Amino acid sequence: MRSAEVPSINDKKYWYVLEDYTYACELNPTKLTYDEAIKLSSKVLPKDIKKEREKLHDAEEYLIRSIIYSSSKGNFIVQLVQPKIEDENLKKTTDVNSVIGLSYLKEE
């Protein structure tokens, strides 16, 4: 478990876990499709996970999609970092089929 605390989400504290399966887009970027990232996360999270909701954080260069799951082993968040691409008019849009970063958090 990473010692750095993540800011609370809905008044709950989360910590990074499963670092061997984490791809930080700044240090260890990956190139997965959205479906591949979801499939990979389902292999490392508890078998009884249930998707509760999603939260989006829109940044300049990417979108962070936080998928919140519940399970009998606790609550988890899978964070997918999706890149922004520019169209011919220089307008940035999110490439929703591509994932360049993947991390896992568990509720304290």
Long-range contacts (C-beta under 8 A, 24 or more apart in sequence): 1-106, 6-105, 9-55, 9-66, 9-68, 9-77, 12-75, 12-107, 12-108, 13-107, 13-108, 14-77, 14-105, 14-106, 14-107, 14-108, 15-105, 15-106, 15-108, 16-103, 16-104, 16-105, 17-76, 17-104, 17-105, 17-106, 18-44, 18-104, 21-102, 21-104, 22-102, 22-103, 22-104, 23-100, 23-101, 23-102, 23-103, 24-101, 24-103, 25-62, 25-81, 25-100, 25-101, 26-101, 29-100, 29-101, 30-99, 30-100, 30-101, 30-102, 31-98, 31-99, 31-100, 32-98, 32-99, 32-102, 33-97, 33-98, 33-99, 34-80, 34-82, 34-96, 34-97, 34-98, 34-99, 36-99, 37-78, 37-80, 37-99, 37-102, 38-78, 40-102, 41-67, 41-78, 41-102, 41-104, 44-104, 45-69, 45-71, 45-76, 45-78, 45-104, 46-71, 46-72, 46-73, 46-76, 48-72, 48-73, 49-76, 58-94, 60-84, 60-92, 62-94, 62-100, 62-101, 63-94, 74-106, 74-107, 75-106, 75-107, 76-104, 76-105, 76-106, 76-107, 77-104, 77-105, 77-106, 78-102, 78-103, 78-104, 79-103, 79-104, 79-105
